[in-house]
Amino acid sequence: MSFDPTPRLDGKVAVITGGLGAIGWATAQRLAALGASCVLLHRKGDDAAERATALPTAQGQRHAALRADIVDTPSLQKAAADVQEGYGRCDILVNSAGHTQPIAAGDLDALSDELIDELLAANFRGVFATIRAFAPLLKASGDGLIVNISSIAGFTGVGSNLAYVAAKAGLDVVGDALAKALAPAVRVVSVSPGAVESAFVPGRGEEFKAKMASTTPLGRIGKPEDVAATVEALATTLRFVTGTRIVVDGGRHL
């Protein structure tokens, strides 16, 4: 098969977990603008269907929102079946769902067993479960792409908490293994932002953003659009790329 760059995504179907979140929504807008039909997976969002219909639409495109919880495998299996029934294919899977909470690395007691299990489930197990559910459709596409939204925490060891760090590190390594196992029909890439301007980490306000900007070589905090643009590039121009991570952090990790 060819891995030549392509300017458009007409006829492609993209499934985006966390599709109502900052990064997921920015990604959906970009992929939809290039002709892809986007399916937004979400846990809760009364306006999900309305937002899906607000995505850029041209002839042949149909956007949708499906309720699914990445830590609930049956709901993912149902979502995959619904995509199969409604679209007959899935070409792109973007895993941008997850959650975290800030806990200092030295505060070992605050990172309880229960919280560790919860964070690993949300940021590692759930991503794997989503890939497992949609793998048959991606393989059948013959030109599948899985993009896992990871974090520089996975290789710097610095993040919102140590369980989150472990989850992202595990996601990167397993992504590399899957890139080999699923090739050549499916490519797998991690996209690793630094701090991003969103509500993903509770309690981080303007003071945090200013501090991050002042200590980042490119002089500002990341934006959801920075991450979305990287996903777009992987789907269109960076097509001979798999089994690696792309760091999108303005040099924050240096």
C-alpha positions in Angstrom: 0.0 0.0 0.0 1.0 3.6 -0.5 2.0 5.9 2.4 2.1 9.0 0.1 0.9 12.3 1.6 -2.7 13.2 0.8 -4.3 16.7 1.0 -7.8 15.4 1.9 -9.6 12.9 4.1 -12.8 12.5 2.0 -14.6 9.3 2.7 -12.6 8.6 5.8 -14.2 8.0 9.2 -12.5 9.3 12.4 -13.5 8.1 15.9 -12.4 10.5 18.6 -12.6 9.6 22.3 -13.0 12.6 24.6 -14.5 14.2 21.5 -16.1 17.0 23.6 -12.8 17.8 25.4 -10.5 20.6 24.3 -8.0 18.5 22.3 -10.7 16.1 21.0 -12.9 18.9 19.7 -10.1 20.8 18.1 -9.0 17.6 16.3 -12.6 16.9 15.1 -12.8 20.3 13.6 -9.6 19.9 11.7 -10.4 16.4 10.4 -13.9 17.4 9.5 -12.6 20.4 7.5 -10.6 18.0 5.4 -13.6 15.8 4.6 -13.6 13.1 7.3 -16.8 12.1 9.0 -16.2 12.4 12.7 -17.8 10.3 15.5 -17.3 11.9 18.9 -17.3 9.4 21.8 -18.2 10.9 25.2 -19.1 9.9 28.7 -21.6 12.7 29.4 -22.6 15.7 27.3 -26.2 16.7 26.8 -25.2 18.9 23.9 -23.0 16.2 22.2 -25.3 15.6 19.2 -25.7 19.4 18.7 -22.0 19.9 18.7 -21.4 17.1 16.3 -23.8 18.7 13.8 -21.9 21.9 14.2 -18.7 20.4 12.7 -17.8 21.4 9.1 -19.9 19.4 6.7 -19.7 18.9 3.0 -21.3 16.4 0.6 -21.0 12.9 1.9 -20.0 13.7 5.5 -22.1 12.6 8.5 -20.9 13.5 12.0 -22.3 11.8 15.1 -21.8 11.6 18.9 -22.0 8.3 20.8 -22.0 7.8 24.5 -19.3 5.4 25.7 -17.0 5.1 28.7 -13.5 4.0 28.0 -13.3 2.2 31.3 -16.4 0.2 30.3 -15.5 -2.3 27.6 -19.1 -3.3 26.7 -19.9 0.4 26.0 -16.8 0.5 23.7 -17.9 -2.7 21.9 -21.3 -1.2 21.4 -19.8 2.0 20.0 -17.7 0.0 17.6 -20.7 -2.0 16.5 -22.7 1.3 16.0 -19.8 2.7 13.9 -19.7 -0.5 11.8 -23.5 -0.4 11.3 -23.7 3.4 10.6 -20.5 3.9 8.6 -19.1 0.5 7.6 -15.6 1.6 8.5 -13.2 3.3 10.8 -10.0 4.8 9.4 -8.7 7.0 12.2 -8.9 6.5 16.0 -7.8 9.4 18.2 -7.6 8.5 21.9 -7.9 11.8 23.8 -10.1 10.8 26.7 -8.8 10.5 30.3 -8.5 12.5 33.5 -6.1 13.3 36.3 -5.7 15.4 39.4 -2.6 17.2 40.7 -0.7 15.5 43.5 2.9 16.4 44.3 5.4 13.6 43.6 6.6 13.7 47.1 3.2 13.3 48.7 3.1 9.5 48.6 0.2 9.1 51.0 -2.1 11.2 48.9 -1.7 8.8 45.9 -3.8 6.1 47.4 -4.2 2.6 45.9 -7.8 3.4 44.8 -6.6 6.6 43.0 -3.8 4.8 41.3 -6.2 2.2 40.0 -8.6 4.9 38.8 -6.0 6.9 37.0 -4.4 3.8 35.4 -7.8 2.7 34.2 -8.7 6.1 32.8 -5.3 6.8 31.1 -3.9 3.4 30.1 -6.4 0.5 30.4 -9.2 2.5 28.8 -7.0 3.5 25.8 -6.0 -0.1 25.2 -9.6 -1.2 25.6 -10.7 1.4 23.0 -8.0 0.2 20.5 -9.0 -3.4 21.1 -12.7 -2.6 20.3 -11.9 -0.7 17.1 -9.0 -2.8 15.9 -11.0 -5.0 13.5 -12.4 -1.9 11.8 -9.0 -0.2 11.6 -7.5 -3.4 10.1 -10.3 -3.7 7.6 -9.6 -0.2 6.5 -6.1 -1.2 5.4 -5.0 2.3 6.0 -5.7 2.8 9.6 -4.3 5.3 12.0 -4.3 5.3 15.8 -3.2 8.4 17.6 -2.8 8.2 21.3 -2.7 11.6 23.0 0.0 11.0 25.6 2.2 13.5 27.5 5.8 14.5 28.0 5.1 13.2 31.5 5.6 9.8 30.1 9.3 10.4 29.5 10.2 13.3 31.8 8.7 11.7 34.9 7.2 15.1 35.7 3.4 15.4 35.6 0.2 16.0 37.5 0.9 12.9 39.6 3.0 9.7 39.5 0.2 7.4 38.5 -0.5 9.7 35.5 3.3 9.6 34.6 3.2 5.7 34.8 0.1 5.5 32.6 1.5 7.7 29.9 4.9 5.9 29.9 3.0 2.6 29.6 0.9 4.0 26.8 3.9 5.0 24.8 5.7 1.7 25.1 2.5 -0.3 24.3 1.9 2.0 21.4 5.2 1.1 20.0 4.5 -2.6 20.4 1.1 -2.2 18.7 2.7 -0.3 15.8 4.7 -3.4 15.0 1.9 -5.9 15.7 -0.7 -4.1 13.6 1.6 -3.0 10.7 1.2 -2.4 7.8 -2.6 -2.0 7.9 -2.6 0.2 11.0 -0.1 2.9 12.1 0.2 3.8 15.8 1.7 7.1 17.0 1.8 8.9 20.4 1.4 12.7 20.4 3.0 14.1 23.6 2.0 17.7 24.6 3.3 19.5 27.6 1.0 21.8 29.5 -2.0 22.6 27.4 -4.5 25.5 27.8 -7.6 23.6 28.9 -9.5 22.4 31.9 -7.9 18.9 31.8 -6.0 19.4 35.1 -8.3 20.8 37.8 -7.1 23.9 39.7 -4.7 25.2 37.1 -5.5 28.8 36.5 -3.9 31.9 34.9 -1.0 31.9 37.4 0.0 28.4 36.4 -0.3 29.3 32.7 1.9 32.3 33.1 4.5 30.3 35.0 4.6 27.6 32.3 4.9 30.1 29.5 7.8 31.9 31.2 9.8 28.6 31.5 9.0 27.2 28.0 11.5 27.9 25.3 8.9 29.0 22.7 7.4 31.4 25.2 3.8 30.2 25.6 1.7 27.4 26.9 0.4 24.8 24.5 -3.0 25.1 22.8 -5.4 22.3 21.8 -4.9 23.4 18.2 -1.2 22.6 18.4 -2.0 19.0 19.3 -4.9 18.8 16.7 -2.6 20.1 14.0 -0.2 17.3 14.7 -3.0 14.7 14.5 -4.0 16.3 11.1 -0.4 16.0 9.9 -0.2 12.3 10.8 -3.4 11.7 8.9 -2.3 13.6 5.8 1.4 14.4 5.3 3.3 12.4 7.9 2.0 9.1 6.6 5.3 7.2 6.7 5.4 7.5 10.5 4.5 4.8 13.0 5.8 3.4 16.3 7.1 6.6 17.7 6.1 9.8 19.6 5.9 13.3 18.4 6.5 15.9 21.1 4.4 19.1 20.8 5.4 21.1 23.8 7.2 24.2 22.6 10.4 22.8 24.1 9.0 22.4 27.6 10.8 19.1 28.1 14.2 20.6 27.6 
